[in-house]
Amino acid sequence: MLEFFEPFIKYIDNIKYEILLSIFMIFLLTFLQQVHFKILFKITKKTSLILDWFVRVLLRVGIILHEFAHLIMGFLFGAKIQKIELFSKYGGKVVFSMPDYLGGIGYYHSFRFYLMVIVSRIGIFLTSLSPLLVGIFFNTFLFYFLFGGSLFDFDELSFGFLNSLIFVVYALVFLPSFLLSYQDLKSMFLYNGKFLIDRIVGTVLNIFIVFFAIIGLGVFFEYLLMFFITYLLAFGGIVFIFGLNLIYNFFKNER
C-alpha cells in the first residue's frame, strides 16, 4: 500500500522547501501590501496633486482587476455574489457565498455530498487566491514582453528607457493590487460555520486544500518566485523614495 504513495512522498520531499517558501511568500506579500499603500499615499500627497491623482487612478484600475478576478473565479464555482464594491474609499470588495454543504455534515453521508463539500472548499480557496494567480501571470507576461526573458536570465534581458519606466510604474503602483488582502487569507484558511464541529472540519479541510494546492502549484514556483522578487524590489524602491522624501522635507523645513 505504501508503495503506491512513494512517488507522491518523494515529490513532496523534493519540493518541501518550495512549499514552505511559497506559504511564507504569500503571507509576507499580504503584510507588505498594507505598508506599501500607506507609504505610497504619503509620498504622493506631499509631492503633487497631479501625481496623487495619477497614482489613485492606476490603483483603482488594479483594484477593479483584483475584484473581477474574485468575481470570475466565484462564478466558475457557482458562488452567489451578494455585494460588489469597486469605488469604495477604502478599496474594493466582492462578498460571495458558496453552497454551505458543511452545515449538514452530520446528516448526509452520500459520496456525492462529500464530493460537493470538497469542491465548494476548493472553490473558495481558488476564488480567494485568484488575484495573486492573475498577478503572477500578468507579471510574467509583462517581463517577457518588455525585456524579452525571465528575471532569472538577467544577462540576456534587453533594457531600454521606456520599457524600464513602464515596468517601474507598474511595479510601484499597479503590482500591489494583485496581492491578497487579510480577508482573502482568512477565507482561504478559516471556515465560519454555525456549529463548532462545522468550523473545525471546515478549517482543517481548508488547510489540507491549501497544502495540496501549493504542492500542485509547485511547477509554477519559478513564476511565483519571480513575482515575489519583483515585488520586493518594488517595495524596496518605494521605501527608498519615501526616505529621500523625508530627507528633502527635513532640509526644506530647516531653511
Secondary structure, DSSP 8 states (H G I E B T S, - for coil): -HHHHHHHHHHHHHTHHHHHHHHHHHHHHHHHHHHHHHHHHHHHHHH-HHHHHHHHHHHHHHHHHHHHHHHHHHHHTT-EEEEEEEEETTEEEEEEE---GGGGTTT---HHHHHHHHHHHHHHHHHHHHHHHHHHHHHHHHHHHHHSS-GGGGGG----HHHHHHHHHIIIIIGGGGS--HHHHHHHH----SSHHHHHHHHHHHHHHHHHHHHHGGGGHHHHHHHHHHHHHHHHHHHHHHHHHHHHHHHHHH-
